[in-house]
Amino acid sequence: MKTDAQWEDLVYEAALKVEDAAGRKLFLEQACVGDPRLRETVEGMLADQAEADRFFAEGGDALRVSVESFQNSNGEAHLEGDSRIKLPEDEQIGSRIGRYKIMEKIGEGGCGRVYLAEQEDPVRRTVALKIIKLGMDTKSLVARFEAERQVLALMDHPNIARALDAGATDTGRPYFVMELARGEKITDYCDQRRLDIRRRLELFIQICHAIQHAHQKGIIHRDIKPSNILVTNCDGVPVPKVIDFGIAKAVTGGRLADNTVFTVCEQFLGTPAYMSPEQAQMGGMDVDTRSDIYSLGVLLYELLTGRTPFDGTKLLESSMEELQRTLREEEPLRPSVMLASLAPEQRAAIAEARGIEPYRLSAVVRDDLDWIAMKALEKDRARRYETAHEMALDIARYLEGEAVLASPPGRIYLLRKMIRRNKGTFAAVGAVTATLLLGFGTSSILYLQERAARQDAEFEKNKEAFLRVREDSVHRITEAAYDMDAGKFEDAADSVRSIALDNVSPSKEAAQVYRGIGAWYATHEKWRDAEIFFGSLLQINHYRNYFASNAIWDVLEAGVSIAEISHDRGGYEKFRHTAIERSAHTADPLVAERLLRATLLLDASPETLQTLEMPARTVESSWPGVVTNASFTGDAPWRPVALALMDFRSERDRSAVERCQSAISSSTNNPARTACAALVLALASQRLGNASPAFASAQAARRSIEAKFSKGLAEGNDQEGYWFDWAMAQILLREWDAVAKKSLPGGP
């Protein structure tokens, strides 16, 4: 069992190898969980190391000068008492290590530096020389460095940087010499030369063969990413080179596995965006060659889309627990869907880097390349490609126009995944089902089995027709997305209007199409059409919890569109009931605020208001009470308006007036929000008997609203207000006009 000091050293050495600050912080959170003393000690050691590095970097020359006068011809220093010490020598430009002359520093890792060096004997050539850092030659790091040297020595492949030589300096620090791989990381190389999809795939196949070679030698790379794959030109032909096997792991029982120190802590090593779910588990299942298959899938995804399946920055900023959950549970978008979900200008830039028109890019990636990438990215490693060679063969089949082995997951597998993601719900359903079956007895079971058999037979009979209809709906939605990119929104609407919603699979791509068409109709004040498409959007995404914070805007947009159809009070009540039923218990203040705005556009019954008290309290608890701080931006300034609307509908008029005054005085306001607050203020003031302030406030809002609608609605932004913010103001203005006309027949 390790002592405290040994454990501190182990964690410290592992932390040194995580170079970026965010990654190191994330590593320490997990490695020191439940042990704040350990974390404090290790952070102190890291701080001391950083200070020492700065001292030697900034004061090394002065130190050497100061001892020159004490040196004898043997390079030793005479000190008091005739003690003699050997002066440490760091690598200097022009100095020699064995047969190699140091020319320049070209890289640095967690425990080693890489130099461009010149070899003169027995052949003259430039090489890359990697040497362990001064002051870091601890036993475990030397073992790790030795392991990397052995890894490279095992391999001989044209797409892997070769090991040429090895040795130790006079002070015993190990080094090894590698083939010099000068080049650009693969993603930069492809983008800067606008390589098309075919040429990117041809490079990728070579990388697969290199990784297969390593696997056959019993080595897992464990850090496949663009910066570890350099592309260089050899006689005008691009050649990718895989480098940095620094965190490679032997998968055989050979000496390499025995000599390499791999601990629970070190299993985090790697780059989160390219890391397999099992590699991120920190002591979970062992990592095998299929972890590299996952990383190859991420690389392929990025070569196709310019994005990784999960945002690397967000992964680094999240906690270790959230990072692991994301990689383990969340399903990435298919590459074609990822491309379709991007803003037009982003998609155009990605298409340009691939030498293709934006509207064709998703179509090229769709199906075969989607399936290949998603097979490599399977959470269950048993469902990934067995080998890198198998993945390369499938891509070669695609390039030759042959059928690929990868295919969409089957219905049973999708059902299993749904059950795993919703264990609680299915457990409850299963318990109820079991009780019913026991109650019905054997005859009921036999009946259900017979019915299931009939249904299966019917499904098989109609499966081809069903799949044809579903494929047609996907095709229409894709065509609609292309039309939207070209600004042909009415053509896009015609493409999807006739699709039965039951035949539309819930997806981000489908949501984007229906949302975009609905917003286009709304900005042209075609509220009936807008209501149809937003209603369809909510129905399509029923099973995607589309009342969550990342999509609650759709609820607000739908509510505004329905409320604008003044004669359809029944439609609004139905919408309001569904929205409250799904989101009234939310703990997210953003969801609660938009729920209030969406469901209080028209007057509400006491029962409805009672159900909205809980989300109102959620908003209240998140609002500081006064919105005057310029840093209090984004959605938060809408919260007093939402609360004022709730107060007004509940006849708490004085509170409504105070909240509206606070919102209007906010330094972070925008014209649409000011108009809404002014109209709620007018309505509440009128009911309190303060007619003059009410009319003045309403008139100011009217001028702003009429000016906006005379210029025409646009999508909008946080500063000026979105189209649905202005539509909300217009709805409130109509309510004010009705109140004013009733109370003062001669009024406006």
N, C-alpha and C positions, 0 to 999 in steps of 0.2 A: 504493500500500500504506500502511495506517495505521501511524503511529508508536506506540510504547508509550504515550506520553502521550495520544494521541488515543483509543486503545483503552480506556485507563483511564477517560477522560471518558465514552466511549460506554456502557461497562458501568455506571458510576456513575449516569448519567442514567436508564438503563433500570431499575436497582435502585430508584431513588427512587420510581418509579411503582408498585412492588409494595408496598402499604402494610402488610399484616399481616406479622408477624415470621416466621411459619412459611413463608409463600409467598416472602418475600425470601430466606430461608436456602436454600430449594429452588432458587430462581433462580440464586443465586451458586454453588451446587454445580455446576450445569451450565455456566454461563457461564465459570467459572474452572477448569474441570476440567483437571488436569495443570499448572496454573500457580499454585502457592501464593503466589508473590510478588504476582501480580495481585490475588488475593483479599484478601491482607493490606492492600494499598494501597487497594482500593475500600472495605473495611470501615473503614479509618481515615478515609477521606473521608466516609463515611456517619456515623461517630461525630462528626466535626467539624461536619457539617451539623446533627445533632441537638442538639449543644451550642449552636450558634448560634441555632437555633430557640428553645431554652429561654431563652437570654439575652435575645433580643428580646421574647419573650412575657412574661418576668418583670420585665425591667428597662427596657422601652421607655418607660413613663411617666416613670420617674426620669430617663432620658436626655433626654427632651424638656424636662422641667422644668429640668434643669441647663444647657441651652443657651439657654433663653428670654431670659436676661439679655444674651446676645450678639446676639440677632436684631435686625435693623432692620425697618423697615416693609415692606420687600419680601420678608420671610421668609428673608433670607440671614443667615448668621452671620459676625461679624467675629472673625477669629483673629489670632494674632501675625503680623506682617508684612503685615497687611491682606489676607491670602489670603481668598478667599470660596468657600464651597461651598454647594450646594443641599441642604437637609435632605431626607432620604428621608421620604416620607409613606406609611404603611400605611393601609388603609381603616379608618376609624373610624365608629362608629354616628353618624349625623347628617351625615357629610361627603358631598360631592357628587363624582360622576364624570360629567362631561358633563351630560346632562339628568336624571341619576338620583341620587336621594338614598338613601344606604345606611340600611336600617332594622334588619336583623339578619343574622347569619351563619347559613346553613341547611345548609351542607355543605362538604366539603373532599375533594379528590382528590389524586393524586400530584403534580400540578404546578399546580393551580388551586384557588381558593376560590370558593364560590357564596354570594351574598348575596341576601336579599330586598330589593328596591329599589322606590322609588316614582318613577314617571315622571309629570311634570306637563304636559309640552308635547311634541307637539301634542295628545295625549290624556292623560287622567289614568287610570293603571292601575298595578297592582303587577306586577312582573316578577322574573325570576331573572337576576341579573347574575353572570357568571363571569369572573374575572380571574386572570391568572397570578400565582403567589406572589412576594412580594418576595424578591429574591436568587436566583431560579430562572430568570431570563429569559436562559438560554443560547440559543445559536443553534438547536440542535436542538429544544429544548423550545418555543421560540417557533414554530418550523416546525410542530411537532406540534399546538400550540394553534391555530395558523392553520388547519391541516387540519381540526380538529374544527369550527371556525367555518364553513368552507366546506361541510362535510358537511351540517350542519343547514340551511344556506342553500339547498342543492339540493332539499330535501324539503318537500313540502306535503301532509300527510296528517293527518286528524283524530286518529289514534292515535299520532302522533309529536310530541313537544314542538317547537314552531316556533321558528326563529331570527327575532328582531325587529329587531335593530340590532347594530352593531359599531363599534369605535373603539379609541383608545389613550389612556392617561392622560398627564398632563403629563410624566411621566418615561419615557414610551415603552412602558409595559407594556400589551400588548393585552388587550382585554376584548370579550365579546359578550353580548348580551341575549337571553334566551330567554323563551318563554311560561312562566309559573309553573305548574308541575304539582304541585299539592298533592294528596296521596293516600297510600294505604298500599300496601306491596308486595303483589303479587297473591295470594300464598299466604296472607298474614295476612288480607287482605280476605275471601277465600273462606271461610277457616276460622272467622273470628269471626262471620260472618253465616250460617254453616252452609249455604252454597250447595250444591245438589245437583249431580250429575255433569252434567246437561244445562246448567245455567247456567254452570258452569265451562267447559264446552266452547264455549258461545256467546261468552264472553270470549276464549277462546283463539283462536277463528276471527278475531276482530278483530286480535289480535296478529300472526297469520299474514299478514293483509292489510297491516299496517304494515311488516313485514319484507319482504314482496314489493315494496312501493313503494320501499323502500331499495335492494333488489337491482336494480330496474329503473333506478334512478339510478346504478347501478354501485358501490354501497356494501355491504360486508359489515359487520355489527355486531360480531361476534367476541366479544361478552361478554353474550349473552342469559342472564339469570338473574332470579329474582323481584325482587331489589332494584333492578333496572333497568327494571322494569315496574310503574308506579304506577297504582292504580285510584282514580279520583275520581268523585264523583256530579255529573252535569250535569242539572238539573231532575229529580232522582230516578232518573236512568238511569246505571248504572255504565259508565264509559268508561275503558278502559286506555290509558295513555300510555307509549310506549317512550322512555326517556331514555338519556343517556350513550353517545354514539357516540365516546367518547374513545379507543378503540383500534380504531375502524373502519378498514377498508382499502379503497381504491379498486380496483375490478377492471377498469376501463377504462384506456386509455392517456392519460387527460386530465391536466390540470395538477395535480390533487390528488395523483395517484400520484407525479408528479415531485417535488412539494414535501414529501412526507411521508417522514420518516426511519423506515424499518422495517428492522431488522437481524435477524440470526440470534438475537440475544439477546432482542429484543422479541417474537419469535414465541411466547414462553412466556406473554405477557400474556393474562390471562383468568382464569377460575375453574375449577380442575381438575375439579370434579364436573360441570360443564356443558360441558367442553371436548371437542371432537371428537378422535378418535385422530390425525388428520393435523395438527391444530393443536398437539398436544403433542409433535410429533416434532422440534422445534428444528432447522430446516434441512432437513427431509425434503421431501415433496411440498408443492407450493404449496397455499395455502388458497383455496377458492372458496366460492360461495354455499351449497354443500351442507354446509359446516361449520356454518352457522347452522341448517340443517335438523336436524342432530344435536342442537344445543342446544335447539331447539324440542321435539324428542323427549324430552329430559331434563325440560324444563318440564312437558310433558304428563304424563309419568310421575309427577312430583311432585304435580301437581294431582289425579291419580287415586289415588295411594297414600300421599301424605304423606312419601315417601322418594325419594331420587335413586337411579338404578340402581346406582351405586357410592358408598359412604360418603365424603363430602367430607373429613371429619376424617382418616380413614385415608389418603386420597390425599395430603393435605398432609403427614402424618407420614412417608410413605414416601419413599424416594429417588427421584430423577428417573427412573432406569432402571426401577424397579418401577412408578412411576406410568405411564410410557409402555407398559410391558408389559401392565399391567392394562387400559388403554384399548384397546390394540391386539389383545389375545388373549382376555381373559376375557369370557364371554358373560353379560350380566345376566339375572336372572330376569324372566320375563314379569310384567307388573303384577299379574295375578290370582294368580300363584304367589307373588309377593312378599307380597301381602296374606294368602294362606293360610299362609305360613310364619311370620307374626308371632305373638307370644304373644297369648292371648285378650284381655288387658286393653289391649294396644296396638291390636289390630284394632278393639276396641270404641270407643276414643277416636277413631280415624281415621273410623270409620263415623258416629259422632255428629257430627263436624265436617262430614259430607256429608249429614246428615239421612236416614240409611238404617240398617236393621238390619244388624248385623255379618254374619249368615249370608247376606245378599243381596248384599253389596258385591262379593265376588269374582265372583259370577254376572253382575252388571251389567258388570263390566270384561272378563270373559272373552270370548275370540274376537275380535270386531271391534275393540274398543279395544286389546286385546293386540296384534293384528296391525298396527294403525296406529302405535302407539308403537314396536314393534320394527322396523318398516320404516324409521322415521326414525332409529333407533339402529343401523342396520347398520354394521359395521366398514368394509365396502367401500362407499365413497360412491356408486359407480355403481348400487348397489341401493337407495339411499334415494329419497325423493321428489325429483323433479327440481327442483321449485319449492315455495315456501311456499304459493302459491296452490293447487297440486295437493293438498297436505296438508290445507288448509282445505276443499277440495271433498270430500275423503274423509270428513272429520268431519261435514260437512253431510249427506252421504249417510247416515251412521250415524244422525244425529238425525232424518232423514226416514224411517228404516226401510228404506232401500234397501241393495242390496249394495255393499260397499266394494271398492275396487281392491286394497287390501292383503290379503295372504293368507299362510298359513304357508309357509315355505320348502319347496321340493320335496326329494325323496329324493336326487337327484343333487347338489344344492347342499349338503345336510347331509353327504353323503359327502365332498365336496371339503373342507368345513370340518374334518371329522374327520381327513382325511389331512394337512391343514396343521398341525393341532395335534399330530399324532403322526408327524412326518416320519421320524424315525429308524426306528420300527417298520415303517412302510409301505415305507420304502426297503429294509429288510432282507427283508421279505416279497416285495417286487417283484424283488429280486435272485434270491431262491430260485425264484420263479415263472418268471423269465426263463430260469434254468438248466434248470428242468424242461421248459419248452416247447421249448428248443433240443434237449434230449435226446429228447423224444418225436417231434420232426420234424413235417413238414407234415401228416401224417395226424392226429396228435394235435391240432394247432391247429384243423383242420377239424372234428374231433369236438367240441372244446370250444366252438367257435362255434355248432355245431348245437345242442349242449346248452343253451348260453346263450339261444339263440333260443327253444327250447322252454320254458325257465324263464320268459323274459319273457312269452311267450304265456300260460303258466299263471298268472303273477302278474296280468296284466291281467284274466284270466278271474275270478280270485278276489279282486281288489283291493277291490271293493265290500264283500264279506263281511268281508275283513280289516279295512278301515277301520271298519266297523260294530262289530266286536268291540273294536277299540282305543278307539273313541269310547265304547262302553259301559263299558270299564274306567276311563277318565278320569272319566266321570259317576259311577260308583260310588265312586271315591276321593274325589271332591269331596263327595258326599253323606256319606261317612264323616267327612270333616273337619268338616262342619256338625254332625253328630251328636256328635262329640267336643267341639266348642265348647259344646254343650248338656249335656254330661256323660253322653250316652247311648253309653257305650263298647261295650256288648254289641251295640247296633244297628249301630254302626260296624263291629264285627268281622263281623257277619252280612253287611254290604254288600260287604266285600272278600274274605271267606273263599273264595267260589266262583270268584274270578278266577284264571285260569291265569297264573302268574308271567311266562310268555313274552309275555303280552299287556299287561304293565305297563311303560310307558316309564320308564327311570330319571329321577327328578326329585326335587327337594327336597320338593315337595308329597307325593309318594307315600311318600318316606322318613319324613316327619313323621307320616303316618297310621299306618304299620306300627310305627314306634317308639313312638308314643303308646299304641296298643292293647297292644303288648307290655309296656310299663311298667305299664299299668293292671292287666293280668293278674298281673304279678309282684308288685305291691303288695298284691294279694289272694291271693298265694301259690298261684296257679293256674299252676304251673311248666310243665306240658305245653303249655298254650295260649301262654304267654309264649315258650317255645322255638320254637314254630311261627312266631310273628310275627317274632321276631328273626332266625330262620333265613331267612325270606322277605326281610327287610330287607337282609341281607347279599347274598342272591342277586340282588335287584333292582338293587342298586348295585354289582354286580360290575365294571362298566365305568367306574365313577366313582372308582376307587381308594379304596374306602371303608375302607381300612385306613390312611388318612392321619391326621395329628394332629387335624384338625377333626372326625373322625367315629370315632376309635378307641374312644370310649365305647360305640358300638354293638357292637363286638367284645367288650368286657368284659361288657356286659349279656347278650349271646348266650351267652358262655362260662359265666357264672353260672347262667343259666336251664337250660342243658343239663346242667351239673354237678349241679344240684338234682334232676334226674331220675336218681336213683342207679342204677337198673337199666340205663340206656342208656349203658353205657360205650363201646359202639361209636360212637354219635353224637358223644360228646365227643371221641373219638380222631380222628374225621373232621374235626370242627371245628378241633381243635388242629393237625392237619397243615396244613389250609388257611391258618390264621392265621399259622403259622410260615413257611410257604412264601412268603407275600406280604410279611411285615413283618420277618423276621429280620435283614435287612441295613439296617434303618432307621438314620439318623443323628440322628433326633429322640428325645431322652430321654423325652419324654412318651409317644410311641408305644411305645418300648421298655419303659417301666415298666408300661403297661397290658397290653402283650403278655405280660409275665411273669406278671402277676396272673391274666390270663384263661386262660393255658395251664398253670399250675401248681396249679390248684385240686385236682387229683387227682394221685397219684404218677405219675412219668414214667419211661420207659425211658432207659438211658444214651445211646442215639442221640438221643433227643429233647432231653435235657439238653445234649448237645454242641452241637446247633444253636442252643440258647438262650444259649450263652456269649457270642456276639457282642452281642446286645441287652443282656445283663447288663453287659458292659464299657461299653456306651454309657451306661447308667444310672449306673454307678460313676463315670465320668468327669465326670458332671454333678452329683454329690452331694458336698458339702463334707466329709462324714464325721461331723459332729455337728450335730444339728438342735435347737439351743437358741435360735437367734436368732428373735425374734418376727416379724421382717420376712420370714423364710423361710416363706412361706405358700403356699396354693393346692395344686397337685398335688405339689410337691416333697417334703413330708413322707411321702408314700406310698413314696418311692423306697427308703428303708432297709427297709421292710416287704417290698417286691417282691424286694429283694436277699436278705433273710433267708429268704424262701420258696425262692429259688433255691438258697441255701446248704443249707437243710434237705433239699430234694429231692436235692441232690448229696452229702449226708452230711458237709457241712462244718458240724457242729453248733455248735462253739465260736464260729465267725464268726457263725452265725445268732443265737445268744444275744446277742452283743455288739450286733449291729444292732438287735435287738428292744428291748434295754434303752435304746439311744439314741433309738429312735422313741417309746417309752413316756414318756421324760423330756422330750420336746419340749414347749415352751410353746405350740406351735401345733396340738396334737393335738385329735382329736375322738373321741367314744366308740366309733364303729365301728372306727376305725383302731387305737385302743388295744386293743380286744377282739381284732382280728386279730393284732396284734403279740404280745399275751399268749398266744394259743393257739399260735403258731409257737414262742414261747419255751418254752411247756410241752412241746410235742412234742420240741423239740431237747434240752431239759434232761432229759426222761425217757430219751431214748436215751443221754445221757451218764451216766445213773445217778443223777441228782439228783432223786429222786422227790418230796421234800417241796416244794421250790420249784415244781416242775412242777404239782403238784396245787393249790397256792395260787394260782398264776397262772391256771390253767384255771378254777378256781372263781370268781375275780373276773370273768373274761370271761363265764362262764355266767350270772351274775346280770344282767349288763348286757344280754346277748342275749335272755334270757327276758323281761326287763322291756320291751324294745323290741317283741318280737313279741306280747306280751300286749296292748299298746296298739294294735298294727296297724302295718304298714309304711306309709310315705308316700314321696313322691318324694324328699324330703330336701334337704340342702344341704351346703356345705363344712364348716360348723361342727358339725353333728350326724351327718353321714354320709348318703350316698345309699342307696336301697333295695338296690342291688347290693353296696355295701360291707357292709351288714348281712347280706345273703344269703351273701357270701363268709365272714363270721365264722361263720355257722351251719354252713356246709359244713366249715370247719376244726374246729368243735366236735364234729360227728359223727365226724370222723376221730380226735379226741382220745378220745372216748368208746370207740371201738373199740380203741384202743391201751391205754387204762386198763383196760378189761374183760379184755383178753388178758393183761396183765401182773399185774393184781391182781383176781382173780375177785370179791372182795368189795367192790371199789371202786365209784365212781359209774358 
